[in-house]
Amino acid sequence: MQRAPEHWRSDQFRLRNVRRRAGERASAEANRLTPFVFSPKSSIGRQFINIIVLESFLNQAPLRTYAARRTQCMESNMEFDTKVAVIVLEDLAIWQKLNVTAFLATGIAGAAPHALGAPYEDASGRTHARLLGQPMMIYKANASGLLRAYRQSIERELTRAVYVRAMFSTGHDEANREAFRREPPNAPDLVGLAIRGVKNGVDKAIKGLSLHP
């Protein structure tokens, strides 16, 4: 079994102390918030996130502190030269956000088939579809933030998948592409954007945006 690095072991000690201070109510809050942010390859990532949530609970730290440290935790456990970011318009209905994110994710996977992992196989031997082999970070933005990220992604020659508002009224791919073709090329009415490319290029394109809660 791989031994955890020294700084993780000290964080485990920190976690025990924080839990002792916070008590059961904060632990329940951590359990509610953390399932979607830990690395499936390691329980250590979850422990670190628990520390973040519990300390925020005790210190009443702002949510942006938690979000920033969540990103740091997720990215520090994984070594990728590229980054994937999905940005959705913040005032969309929930079903629209889910729809946009799903379609944009397929666009990135289609543009980068080499980034897909191996097929999944369950305990009975049945195989399931491949998934993208790296994290996808989901961000929220207003219309101007989304347009800025779009223009930056073009300038930096990043892989892009786009979704404009008119596509909510279409029913198939050809109509979607025609709707996008009618948009002003430098200022489309975007409701979602996914980008993939070198990490520093993506980071500059999404500068100022916040992770979706």
N, C-alpha and C positions, 0 to 999 in steps of 0.2 A: 504494500500500500504506500502511495506517494506521501511523503511527509510535507505538511503544510509549511510554507515559508515562515520565517520568524515573525514578520509583521502581521501575518494572519493569526498566528498563535496568540500574539498579544491582543489582537482584536477579539479573539474568542474569550480571553480573560475579561476584556472590556465589556463584552456582551453579558457575561454572567453578572458583573457588577451593576450594569445598567438595569438589567431585568430585576435585580434585587431591589433597586431603588424605585423602579417604576411600578412594580406590582402587577397584578393580574390584568388590570384594565388596560394598561399600555401594551402588555404582551398580546392581548386580544386584538388591539388595534394594529399591531405589527403583523399578526397573522392574517388580518383582513387585507392589508395593503400589499404584502410582499409576493404572493404566488406568481405574479406575472413578470417579475423583474429579476429573478435569479437565474444563473447559468444552469442549464440542465445537466451539465457535465460535472458540476461540483456543488456540494452543499455549503462550501465556504462562502460562495457568493451570496447565498441567502442569509448566512449569519451576519455578513457585513451590512447587508441591507437592513436587517433587524436592528443593528446598532444605530443606523441612521434614523430609522423611524422612532425608536425608543428615545434616543437623545433629543430628537426634535420634539417629542411629546413632553419630555421633562423641561426642556428649555424654551418651549413654545417658539421654535425656530420657524422662519417663514418657509412656505412650500418650495420656493425657488431654490433654497439651500438643499432640500431633500432631492429635488429633481436634478440639480447639478451633480450631486454626489452619486445619484443613481446612475447617471451617464458615465461618470468616472469609473464606477465599479464594473459596469457591463463591459466597457471598452478595455479596461486594464487586464481582464481575464482572457482576451482574445487578440490574436495577432493577425491583422489583415492590412494589406496595403491599400485596400479600397474601402469605401463606406457607402452604405445605402441609407438614404433619408426619404421618407414619405411625408409630405406636407399637405395638410387639409385645411380648408377654410373653416375658421373657428365657429362661425354662426350657422353652419349646416345642421339639419336635423340628424339625429343619431343614425337612422337608417341610411341617410345619404353619405355620412362619413364612412360607414362600413362598406357601402357599395363602392365608393371612390377608392378607398384603400385597397380593396380586393382587386379591382381592375388594374390599378397602378402597379401592384405587386406582380401581377402576371406580365405586365409590360417589361419590368426590370428582368424578370426570370427569362422571358423570351429573348431579350437583347443580350443576355449574358448566360447562355446555357452551360458554359464551362464553370459557372459559379454554383451550379446545382450540386447537391450532395448525392450520395448513393441512394437507391430505392430503400424505403423502410420495410422491415420484415418483422411480423409479429411472432409470438411464441409457437404458433402452429405452422409457420412457414409461409403464410400468405404475404405477398408483396404489396406495397402501397407506393404511391407516387413519390418522386423525389421532391425535396424542398430546397430552397435556397440555403447554401451552406454558411451564411454569415448573418449577423443580426440586421434587422431593419428597424431603424429608429423612427418613431412617429412624432411629428411636430405639428403644432397649430400655428396659424398665421391669419392676419387680416388680409384684405385684398391687396394692399400695397406691399405687404411683406411677401406675399405669394408671388406677386409680379417681379419684385426685386430678385427673389431666388431664381425665378425663371430666366431673367435676363443674365444673371450671374452664371447660371448653368450653361447658357449659350456661349457666353464670353469665354468660359473655361473649358468648353468642349466636353462637357459631362454627358453621359448617357441620360436621356430624359424620357419619361412617360408622362403624358398630359391628360387632363380631364377638364373640359369646359362645361359651363352651366347648361348650354343647349343640349348636351348629351343626356341629360336627365329625361328629355322628351323623345329620345330616339329608341329604337328597339333592336338594332342589329349593327354589326361592325361597319358596313358600308355607309350607313346613315351617320354613324359616329364620326367617321373620317370626313364625310362631307360637311358636317356641322363644324368640325375643327377647321377645315379649309376656308370656311367663310369668315372666320375670326380675323381681326386685325393682327398681322403677324408679330408686331412688336408689343401688342397690348391685348392678348386674348382674355376673355372673361373666365379666368381660371377658378376652379373650385378645388383642384388638387394637382399635385406635382410630385413625381418620384424621380430621384436622381441617384446615379451611381458613378463613382470615379475615384480618383486618388483622394485619400482622406483629407489632406489639407485643402484641396479644391472644393470638396463638398462642405467642409467646415466654413469656408469663406462664403460660399453661396447661401448657407443657412444662418449666417451670423446674425445674432439678435433675436432669433426665434426661440420659443420655449417648447419643451417636450409636451406632448398632449397628455393631460392628466389621466 
